[in-house]
């Protein structure tokens, strides 16, 4: 049975949030955005804007109004990240981009550029990755259709999250 990708497409940031925090994914999807108040998000935008000046014509390519590729080159998609602290979600987001492009007939490999660490990581879409991405997309749809956000789970990185105060404020 073929996967009906059209019914499961999501923004790249939502796919990323699935691996970071399912509660954050739900909140973001329901219009509760705390990103504009985040110093970390501002820092990421600044680094992104000032990195890879030579690739300016290839930067920030919006596909179908859903996914924004940091850098789209002839054979490769590059994702620019501050650091590798969220390596799993970074990798999965790039794999989703490669999957998305593959679905619309564009074959590319991927590279994650960790700017402050001056490291790169190659990413390649495999058949196994494709099946996993489809499972994740089904799960994302379930989460987005929930009436209430998923329960709070305490992760080591919660205190650096822009949603921290929202999730951890205690009523007096």
N, C-alpha and C positions, 0 to 999 in steps of 0.2 A: 504494500500500500504506500502510495506517495504521500509525502508530508506536504500539507497545504500551507506553504510558507506565507502566502498573502494574509492568512488569518492570524499569524503570530508575529509579524514584524513589530519591532520596538526600536526606540532610540538606543544608540550605543551606550549612553550614560545609564539607561535603565538596565541594560544587560550587565554593565559593570557593577551597578549597585546590587544586583542579585548575588554576586560573589562577595560583596563587602558586608551587606546587611539587608536582609529581606524587609525589615521594618522601614529602613531608609528608602528602599525601592517603593514601597506602598505609599509612604508619606509624600515623596516626590511626585509620584503619579497622581496623587490626589490634591495637587496644588500647594502643598506645604513645602516651600522651598526655603532653606536656611542658607543657601550657598552665597547669596549676595553679602552676607555679614561675615563670611569666613576669610580670615587672613591667608590661610593655606590655599584656598581657591584663588584668591587674588594673586598670590605668589606664583601659582601654577600658570595663570593666564599671562603674567608678566614674562616668565621664563619662556613660555611658548611663543609669545610675540617677538621676543628678542633672539630666538634661536633660529638657526638655519636660514639666515637672510638671503643666501644665494639661491634658495629654493622657493623664493617668494611667490612665483607664478604657480607653484604646485601646492601651496599651503591652503589649508582649510577648504576642502572640497566637500560641499554638501550634496549628498545623494538622496534623492526622493524625499527631501525634507526631513529625513530621519537620522541618517548617520553622517557625522562630520569627520572626514578623514584629515588628520593633521597634515600629512604630506602624501600626495598621490603621484607616483612616478611611473614611468613606462612599464617597469616590471615589478614594482614593489609599493607597498603601503607602509609608511613609517608613522608610528605613534610616538609622540613626545611626552615623556613623563619626568617629574622632578627626581624621584628616587625609586628604587626597587622594593620599597617597603610593602607595597600592595601588588607584588609580582603576579600572583595568581589571577586577580581580577584584571590586571593590565593585559596579561596574556589572553585571557578569555575574551576581553573586549576586542582585541585585535583579531582573534580567531573568528569572532562574530562578523567583523567587518569583511574579512576574507570570504567567509561563508556567504554573506549578503551579496558581495560582488560576484561570486561564483554563480549565485542564483540568477543574476541578471546578465550572465555570460561574460564576465570579466575575470580572468585568471591572474592572480598576483601572489607573490610571497609577501611576508611581512617582517618588519624589524621594529623592535621597541628601543627607543633611544632614551636612556636614563641620563639626563643632561648633567645634573650635579655630580654624578658618579663617573661620568664619561665612559659608560658601558653601553653595550648594545646586546640585544638578544634576538636571534632569528626565530621566526615563527612560521610554520607551514601547516596548511590545512590538509588534514587526512580524512579518509572515510570514517575512521573512528571518531575524530573530532566532530564531523558533520552530524553523526548520530547523537552524540552527546549534546551538541548545540540545540538540536531539535527537542531533546528531552527537557533541556533548560527552558526553552521557549514555551513549552507546554506548561511547565511549572510557573514561569513568570506570569503567564495569562491567568492561572489560578490565583496567584497572589494579588494581582491587580484587580481581580473581580471580588475579592473579599470585602465584606461590609466594614470590618474593623482592621486596623493594622496588626500584623503579626506581633506576638509578644516580644518584649525587649529581651535581648540576649546581650550579656556583658562580654565585649571583646576587649583585648588589650589596647586597641586603638580608639576606643570610644571617646576618651577625653579629648582627642584631637579632631573629632568629628564635628561638623557644623550643626548637627542635630543634637549634640550632647545635652544642652540645657533643656531642650524640648523633651527628651526621653527621661532625663534624670531629675527634673524639677519635682520637688516634693511639696505636697499641699501642707500648709501649716494648720 
